[in-house]
Amino acid sequence: MAPLSLRTSALILAGLFTAFWLWFGIASAAVEQLGWYNRVAHILTPGGILLVTALIAWKWEAIGGTLLLVEGLVVAVGYPLTFGRRFPIATSVMMVLTLALPLLVAGIMLLVDWRRAVLRHG
């Protein structure tokens, strides 16, 4: 069996991360018994955003990789700035690693693969 390409691996990572957040949003919306607007917001934020990004990455590798990087950086910087004082530093580090790292890794992988293709094809 041939190893997965960098692009395929990145898309699998982004897809799994997106699926988790969609599931989490749906489960949260179902359990919390909120109004329809809050249910939709739970599902679309961040699951819907990530779904759109993953679909863009599938079609346009460089744009999708850049979006994943930007989203990862927003989480990596935004979470500690928003919640950092409420929790111990270990909590902030763990949250950034679990929320931002998959986005950053998938984005970097896509951009590296895109760059290799550009260099290969001139």
C-alpha positions as CSV (number, residue, x, y, z in Angstrom):
1,M,0.0,0.0,0.0
2,A,1.4,3.4,-1.0
3,P,1.8,6.0,1.7
4,L,-0.7,8.9,1.8
5,S,0.3,12.1,0.1
6,L,0.8,15.2,2.2
7,R,-2.3,16.7,0.7
8,T,-4.4,13.7,1.4
9,S,-3.1,13.5,5.0
10,A,-3.9,17.2,5.5
11,L,-7.4,16.9,4.1
12,I,-8.0,13.8,6.3
13,L,-6.8,15.8,9.4
14,A,-9.0,18.8,8.4
15,G,-11.9,16.5,7.7
16,L,-11.7,14.7,11.0
17,F,-11.3,18.0,12.9
18,T,-14.3,19.4,11.1
19,A,-16.4,16.3,11.7
20,F,-15.7,16.5,15.4
21,W,-16.8,20.1,15.6
22,L,-19.9,19.5,13.6
23,W,-20.8,16.6,15.9
24,F,-20.0,18.7,19.0
25,G,-22.2,21.5,17.7
26,I,-25.1,19.2,16.9
27,A,-24.8,17.4,20.3
28,S,-24.6,20.7,22.2
29,A,-27.6,22.1,20.3
30,A,-29.6,19.0,21.1
31,V,-28.7,18.8,24.7
32,E,-29.0,22.4,25.7
33,Q,-32.6,22.8,24.4
34,L,-32.0,26.4,23.2
35,G,-34.0,28.3,20.6
36,W,-33.6,27.6,16.9
37,Y,-31.2,30.5,16.5
38,N,-28.8,29.2,19.2
39,R,-29.1,25.7,17.8
40,V,-28.0,26.9,14.4
41,A,-25.2,29.0,15.9
42,H,-23.9,26.0,17.9
43,I,-23.8,23.9,14.7
44,L,-22.3,26.5,12.4
45,T,-19.7,27.9,14.9
46,P,-17.1,26.5,14.4
47,G,-18.3,23.4,12.6
48,G,-19.8,25.2,9.7
49,I,-16.9,27.5,9.3
50,L,-14.5,24.6,9.3
51,L,-16.7,22.7,6.8
52,V,-16.5,25.7,4.4
53,T,-12.7,25.9,4.9
54,A,-12.2,22.2,4.4
55,L,-14.2,22.3,1.1
56,I,-12.1,25.3,0.0
57,A,-9.0,23.4,0.8
58,W,-10.2,20.4,-1.1
59,K,-10.7,22.5,-4.2
60,W,-8.0,25.2,-3.8
61,E,-5.1,23.9,-1.8
62,A,-3.2,27.2,-1.3
63,I,-6.3,29.2,-0.3
64,G,-7.5,26.4,2.0
65,G,-4.1,26.0,3.6
66,T,-3.9,29.7,4.2
67,L,-7.4,29.8,5.7
68,L,-6.5,26.9,8.0
69,L,-3.4,28.7,9.1
70,V,-5.2,31.9,9.7
71,E,-8.0,30.1,11.7
72,G,-5.3,28.3,13.7
73,L,-3.5,31.5,14.5
74,V,-6.7,33.3,15.5
75,V,-7.4,30.5,18.0
76,A,-3.8,30.3,19.2
77,V,-3.7,34.0,19.9
78,G,-7.4,34.6,20.6
79,Y,-8.0,31.9,23.2
80,P,-5.3,33.0,25.6
81,L,-6.2,36.7,25.2
82,T,-9.9,35.9,25.8
83,F,-9.8,33.2,28.5
84,G,-6.2,33.2,29.6
85,R,-6.8,35.0,32.9
86,R,-9.7,32.7,33.9
87,F,-7.7,29.5,33.8
88,P,-4.2,28.3,34.7
89,I,-1.6,28.5,32.1
90,A,-1.7,24.7,31.6
91,T,-5.3,24.9,30.6
92,S,-4.6,27.6,28.0
93,V,-1.7,25.6,26.6
94,M,-3.8,22.4,26.4
95,M,-6.7,24.3,24.7
96,V,-4.4,25.9,22.2
97,L,-2.8,22.6,21.4
98,T,-6.1,20.8,20.9
99,L,-8.0,23.7,19.2
100,A,-5.3,25.4,17.1
101,L,-2.6,22.7,16.4
102,P,-4.7,20.6,14.0
103,L,-5.6,23.6,12.0
104,L,-2.0,24.8,11.9
105,V,-0.6,21.4,11.0
106,A,-3.2,20.8,8.2
107,G,-2.6,24.3,6.8
108,I,1.2,23.9,6.8
109,M,0.9,20.5,5.1
110,L,-1.3,21.8,2.4
111,L,0.9,24.8,1.7
112,V,4.0,22.6,1.6
113,D,2.4,20.2,-0.8
114,W,1.1,23.1,-2.9
115,R,4.6,24.7,-2.9
116,R,6.2,21.4,-4.0
117,A,3.8,21.1,-6.9
118,V,4.5,24.7,-8.0
119,L,8.2,24.1,-7.9
120,R,7.9,20.7,-9.7
121,H,5.8,22.1,-12.5
122,G,7.6,25.4,-12.8
